[in-house]
Amino acid sequence: MTPRHAPAAHARRIACYAGFTLIELLVVMAIVALLAAIVAPRYFDSVGRAKEAVLRTDLRILREAIDKERADNNQLPLSLQQLADLHYIRGVPIDPITDSAATWVSLPHPDGVTPGVYDVRSGAAGTARDGSTFSSW
């Protein structure tokens, strides 16, 4: 072999050894699967905690808006949409548990005579992490 053909022979030799073996790929895939198994439960747990936090915040904001409407006009709002129409809230929020704005449960005044929305609850079924039901918040 002459020196001028040496680079071509070297390139052929490198091409024979390029790539990964099946064992190397399996080891990498096993490591990735192990990491995913460790991270996935924590991810879904944090998503659940975040949804509960958003639900609590939405309920607090809706209840404050109901109280402000009652204080300003001396009457309860007839619906949650009326709170949005009167600009007490930007819009009826989406319940993060049910992913719908139509599942809010409007509770009437305890005296049974006064019209309007006195309180609001989530229409979500199930229980929160603290053991209470979403509909009891």
Beta strands, then each sheet from edge to edge (+ up, - down):
strand 1: 105-107
strand 2: 119-121
sheet 1: 1+ 2-
end
